[in-house]
Amino acid sequence: DDKFEDNTMAKKKSGLVLVFCILAVPIAIMFYLALADSSKCTNIRDLCTERCRLQYLSVERKFQSEMKGEVNCNADCDAAAEDCLSECTTLLVAGICLCGAIFCAFFVLFAIPALIGEDASGNAYDTVWVRPAYGEPREDEEQS
């Protein structure tokens, strides 16, 4: 019986390790891409803003309204950078969700059986007779 208990626990541990190994690579890739792309987004915004500044540097402005082109150019740069950063945030949130999947696997394999009172072999301490809530018990069912 101890051998069976050890085998059941080993299966649960190997299942958790398998889930971790399957999800670890995508998690690492998503976190790396999110961090690498966020610095790239900042550089792109800086280069775009510098291009706008150089483009409108030699323009002589007499009125405030003549700055509209430069203001629009800078606004376009900021919008493009914001879109890029939102993609990075999406990758980061997806990686966090996959980390949550590892936690859920642990919860399903170890915490729930412990909460419902199973021993290491997977047998519940108290036998629970499951039946539908809407049906009347049949006469041949054992009642506890």
C-alpha positions in Angstrom: 0.0 0.0 0.0 2.9 2.3 0.7 4.2 1.6 -2.8 0.9 2.7 -4.3 0.9 5.9 -2.2 4.4 6.7 -3.3 3.4 6.0 -6.9 0.4 8.3 -6.7 2.5 11.1 -5.1 5.2 10.6 -7.8 2.5 10.9 -10.5 1.2 14.2 -9.0 4.8 15.6 -8.7 5.7 14.5 -12.3 2.4 16.1 -13.5 3.3 19.4 -11.9 6.8 19.3 -13.2 5.5 18.5 -16.7 3.1 21.5 -16.5 5.9 23.7 -15.3 8.3 22.6 -18.1 5.6 23.1 -20.8 4.7 26.6 -19.5 8.2 27.8 -18.5 9.4 28.4 -22.0 6.5 30.5 -23.2 6.6 32.5 -19.9 10.3 33.2 -20.4 9.8 34.2 -24.0 6.9 36.5 -23.2 8.7 38.2 -20.4 11.8 38.7 -22.5 9.9 40.1 -25.4 7.9 42.4 -23.2 11.1 43.8 -21.6 13.1 44.0 -24.8 10.3 45.6 -26.8 9.5 48.2 -24.1 13.0 49.7 -24.4 12.7 49.5 -28.2 9.4 51.5 -28.0 11.1 54.2 -25.9 13.9 54.4 -28.4 11.5 54.6 -31.4 9.6 57.4 -29.7 12.8 59.3 -29.0 14.0 59.0 -32.6 10.6 60.0 -33.9 10.4 63.1 -31.7 14.0 64.0 -32.7 13.0 63.6 -36.4 10.0 65.9 -35.8 12.2 68.5 -34.1 14.8 68.4 -36.9 12.1 68.6 -39.6 10.6 71.8 -38.1 13.8 73.3 -36.8 14.4 75.6 -39.7 10.7 76.7 -40.0 10.2 80.3 -39.0 7.1 80.7 -37.0 5.3 84.0 -36.7 2.1 82.7 -35.1 1.3 80.0 -32.7 -0.9 78.2 -35.2 2.2 77.6 -37.4 3.4 75.0 -34.9 0.5 72.7 -35.7 2.6 70.5 -38.0 5.2 69.9 -35.3 2.6 69.4 -32.6 0.8 66.8 -34.8 4.1 65.1 -35.6 4.9 64.8 -31.9 1.4 63.5 -31.2 1.8 60.9 -33.9 5.1 59.8 -32.3 3.5 59.6 -28.8 0.5 57.6 -30.2 2.8 55.1 -32.0 4.9 54.7 -28.8 1.7 54.2 -26.7 0.5 51.4 -29.1 3.9 49.7 -28.9 4.0 49.9 -25.1 0.4 48.5 -24.9 1.6 45.5 -26.9 4.5 45.0 -24.4 2.0 45.3 -21.5 -0.2 42.6 -23.2 2.8 40.3 -23.4 3.6 40.9 -19.8 0.0 40.2 -18.7 0.0 37.0 -20.8 3.1 35.8 -19.0 1.6 36.5 -15.7 -1.5 34.6 -16.6 0.6 31.6 -17.6 2.3 31.8 -14.2 -1.2 31.7 -12.7 -1.8 28.5 -14.7 1.1 26.9 -12.9 -0.4 27.9 -9.6 -3.8 26.4 -10.7 -2.1 23.1 -11.6 -0.5 23.0 -8.2 -3.9 23.8 -6.6 -5.7 21.1 -8.6 -3.1 18.4 -8.0 -2.3 19.0 -4.3 -4.4 21.6 -2.6 -7.9 20.4 -3.6 -7.3 16.8 -2.6 -5.9 17.9 0.7 -9.0 20.1 1.3 -11.5 17.4 0.5 -9.6 15.0 2.8 -7.8 12.6 0.6 -4.7 10.7 1.8 -1.6 10.2 -0.3 -3.1 7.3 -2.2 -6.0 9.4 -3.5 -8.6 7.8 -1.3 -11.0 10.0 0.6 -11.2 9.5 4.3 -14.9 9.8 4.4 -16.8 8.2 1.6 -19.2 10.7 0.0 -22.1 9.4 -2.0 -22.5 11.7 -4.9 -26.0 12.0 -6.5 -27.8 14.7 -8.5 -29.4 17.3 -6.4 -32.6 17.2 -8.3 -33.2 13.4 -8.2 -34.7 11.3 -5.5 -32.5 8.5 -4.1 -33.2 5.1 -5.5 -34.1 2.2 -3.2 -31.0 0.2 -4.2 -28.6 3.1 -3.3 -26.6 2.7 -0.1 -27.4 5.5 2.3 -24.9 6.7 4.8 
